[in-house]
Amino acid sequence: MHIQEWLETVPALSVYLLVGVVIGLESLGIPLPGEIVLVSAAILAATQDHINPVVLGACASAGAIIGDSIGYLIGRKGGKPLLNWAGRKFPKHFGPDQVAMAESKFDKWGMWAVFFGRFVALLRIFAGPLSGVLKMPYWKFLIANVLGGIVWAGGTTALIYSVGIVAEQWLKRFSWLGLVAALLFGVASFIIMKRRAAKAAAEREVVEEAPVGATVD
């Protein structure tokens, strides 16, 4: 069966559920490729009439908001021991360097870190749990969570869907260019955040090693 014909048989409901669940779990704090799944689904919606982009964006937004809210509750209840446990299970995502970087962003930006963190792969899995651990007032978290979830999920869906419609002739056979671009974007975001995390860790070590009373340039 041709891939285009196979894609036409994919139930729309399964696409909506997949996107909502994956993004929800990622927002909850589980490292999953939520952005890649969302971009892929939006491309699919641009080439398949039975997949509604509005419903897709709504499911993605709902998954992001609900997942973040659950992550907040888990983080508030688990506290620092939760981050330590996550660091042992997922050292590449919740290691000391990554946690230090995320905490520095949250200390500096507060609820804006929740909003803008939605657009950065590494911070996206931290937003909910870390907000709970740091005991950010829930009303502040909720506002940033809802706005960030809608703008990121809805905006990404609308953007990719619009591009897909314009380039419909290229995407009729489900071109993998969109997936490759999404993957490269995700990898680039991860590398940038890794470098920032390493820099934050280095600065923390300098501060910790400095003699008492000494100033650090």
C-alpha positions as CSV (number, residue, x, y, z in Angstrom):
1,M,0.0,0.0,0.0
2,H,1.3,3.5,-0.9
3,I,2.2,5.6,2.1
4,Q,-0.3,8.3,1.1
5,E,-3.1,5.7,1.0
6,W,-2.0,4.3,4.4
7,L,-2.0,7.8,6.0
8,E,-5.6,8.3,4.8
9,T,-6.6,5.3,6.9
10,V,-5.1,6.6,10.1
11,P,-8.1,7.5,12.4
12,A,-8.1,11.1,13.3
13,L,-9.0,10.3,16.9
14,S,-5.8,8.2,17.3
15,V,-3.7,11.2,16.1
16,Y,-5.4,13.6,18.5
17,L,-5.0,11.1,21.4
18,L,-1.3,10.4,20.6
19,V,-0.5,14.1,20.4
20,G,-2.3,14.9,23.6
21,V,-0.9,12.0,25.6
22,V,2.8,12.5,24.4
23,I,2.8,16.2,25.1
24,G,1.0,15.7,28.4
25,L,3.6,13.1,29.6
26,E,6.4,15.4,28.4
27,S,4.9,18.4,30.2
28,L,4.5,16.2,33.3
29,G,8.3,15.7,33.4
30,I,8.9,12.6,31.3
31,P,11.5,13.1,28.5
32,L,9.5,12.5,25.3
33,P,9.7,14.1,21.8
34,G,6.5,16.1,22.2
35,E,7.6,18.8,19.8
36,I,8.5,16.4,17.0
37,V,5.2,14.5,17.5
38,L,3.2,17.8,17.3
39,V,5.0,19.0,14.2
40,S,4.6,15.6,12.5
41,A,0.8,15.6,13.3
42,A,0.4,19.2,12.0
43,I,2.1,18.2,8.7
44,L,-0.2,15.2,8.6
45,A,-3.2,17.5,9.1
46,A,-2.0,19.6,6.2
47,T,-2.1,16.6,3.8
48,Q,-5.1,14.7,5.2
49,D,-8.5,16.3,5.1
50,H,-9.9,14.1,7.9
51,I,-7.6,15.5,10.5
52,N,-8.9,18.9,11.8
53,P,-6.0,21.3,12.8
54,V,-8.2,23.1,15.2
55,V,-9.0,19.9,17.1
56,L,-5.4,18.9,16.9
57,G,-4.2,22.2,18.4
58,A,-6.8,22.0,21.1
59,C,-5.7,18.5,22.1
60,A,-2.1,19.5,22.1
61,S,-2.9,22.6,24.3
62,A,-5.0,20.5,26.7
63,G,-2.2,17.9,27.0
64,A,0.4,20.6,27.7
65,I,-1.8,22.4,30.3
66,I,-3.0,19.2,32.1
67,G,0.5,17.6,32.0
68,D,2.1,20.7,33.5
69,S,-0.5,21.0,36.2
70,I,0.0,17.3,37.3
71,G,3.8,17.9,37.2
72,Y,3.4,20.9,39.5
73,L,1.4,18.9,42.0
74,I,3.9,16.1,41.9
75,G,6.8,18.5,42.3
76,R,5.1,20.3,45.2
77,K,4.5,17.1,47.0
78,G,7.8,15.4,46.2
79,G,10.1,18.4,46.7
80,K,13.9,18.2,46.3
81,P,14.0,14.4,46.9
82,L,11.9,14.1,43.7
83,L,14.6,15.9,41.7
84,N,17.3,13.8,43.2
85,W,15.4,10.6,42.3
86,A,14.8,11.9,38.7
87,G,18.5,12.8,38.4
88,R,19.4,9.2,39.1
89,K,16.8,7.8,36.7
90,F,17.4,10.4,33.9
91,P,20.9,11.9,34.5
92,K,21.0,13.5,31.0
93,H,17.8,15.4,31.6
94,F,17.6,15.9,35.4
95,G,21.3,15.9,36.3
96,P,22.8,18.5,38.7
97,D,23.9,20.7,35.8
98,Q,20.4,20.7,34.2
99,V,18.7,21.3,37.5
100,A,21.1,24.2,38.4
101,M,20.4,25.8,35.0
102,A,16.7,25.5,35.4
103,E,16.6,26.8,38.9
104,S,18.7,29.8,37.9
105,K,16.1,30.6,35.1
106,F,13.2,30.2,37.5
107,D,14.8,32.3,40.2
108,K,15.4,35.1,37.7
109,W,12.2,35.0,35.6
110,G,9.6,33.4,37.9
111,M,6.3,32.7,36.1
112,W,7.8,33.9,32.8
113,A,10.2,30.9,33.0
114,V,7.1,28.7,32.9
115,F,5.7,30.6,29.9
116,F,8.9,30.8,27.8
117,G,10.1,27.5,29.0
118,R,7.4,25.9,27.0
119,F,9.3,26.8,23.8
120,V,12.6,25.2,24.9
121,A,12.9,21.4,24.9
122,L,14.9,21.0,28.1
123,L,12.9,23.6,30.2
124,R,9.6,22.1,28.9
125,I,10.0,19.0,31.1
126,F,11.1,21.1,34.1
127,A,8.4,23.7,34.1
128,G,5.7,21.9,36.0
129,P,7.7,19.8,38.5
130,L,10.3,22.5,39.3
131,S,7.5,25.1,39.8
132,G,6.0,22.8,42.4
133,V,9.4,22.1,44.1
134,L,10.1,25.8,44.3
135,K,6.5,26.3,45.6
136,M,5.6,29.0,43.1
137,P,2.1,30.3,43.9
138,Y,-0.3,28.2,42.0
139,W,-2.2,31.1,40.5
140,K,0.9,32.4,38.9
141,F,1.9,29.0,37.6
142,L,-1.6,28.4,36.3
143,I,-1.7,31.7,34.3
144,A,1.7,31.1,32.8
145,N,0.9,27.4,32.2
146,V,-2.4,28.1,30.4
147,L,-1.0,30.9,28.2
148,G,2.2,29.1,27.4
149,G,0.4,25.9,26.5
150,I,-2.0,27.6,24.2
151,V,0.5,29.8,22.5
152,W,3.1,27.0,22.1
153,A,0.8,24.1,21.1
154,G,-1.8,26.2,19.2
155,G,0.8,28.4,17.6
156,T,3.0,25.5,16.5
157,T,0.1,23.7,15.0
158,A,-1.2,26.8,13.1
159,L,2.3,27.6,11.8
160,I,3.2,24.1,10.6
161,Y,-0.3,23.5,9.2
162,S,-0.1,26.8,7.3
163,V,3.3,26.0,5.9
164,G,2.1,22.6,5.0
165,I,-0.9,24.0,3.0
166,V,1.4,26.4,1.1
167,A,3.8,23.5,0.3
168,E,1.0,21.0,-0.2
169,Q,2.4,19.7,-3.5
170,W,5.7,18.8,-1.8
171,L,3.9,17.2,1.2
172,K,1.4,15.1,-0.7
173,R,3.6,12.1,-0.3
174,F,4.4,12.9,3.3
175,S,7.8,14.5,2.7
176,W,10.2,13.7,5.5
177,L,11.7,17.2,5.2
178,G,9.3,18.5,7.9
179,L,10.3,15.7,10.3
180,V,14.0,16.3,9.6
181,A,13.6,20.0,10.2
182,A,11.8,19.4,13.4
183,L,14.4,16.9,14.6
184,L,17.3,19.3,13.8
185,F,15.4,22.1,15.7
186,G,15.0,19.8,18.7
187,V,18.7,18.8,18.6
188,A,19.8,22.4,18.3
189,S,17.7,23.4,21.2
190,F,19.0,20.6,23.3
191,I,22.7,21.4,22.5
192,I,22.1,25.1,23.4
193,M,20.5,24.2,26.7
194,K,23.3,21.7,27.5
195,R,25.9,24.4,27.0
196,R,24.0,26.8,29.1
197,A,23.6,24.2,31.8
198,A,27.3,23.5,31.7
199,K,28.1,27.2,32.0
200,A,25.7,27.6,35.0
201,A,27.3,24.6,36.7
202,A,30.8,26.1,36.1
203,E,29.7,29.4,37.6
204,R,28.2,27.5,40.6
205,E,31.4,25.7,41.2
206,V,33.4,28.9,41.2
207,V,31.0,30.4,43.7
208,E,31.2,27.3,46.0
209,E,35.0,27.1,45.8
210,A,35.5,30.8,46.5
211,P,36.8,31.6,50.0
212,V,34.2,33.0,52.5
213,G,33.9,36.8,52.1
214,A,35.6,36.7,48.7
215,T,33.9,38.2,45.6
216,V,33.6,36.4,42.3
217,D,34.0,38.5,39.2
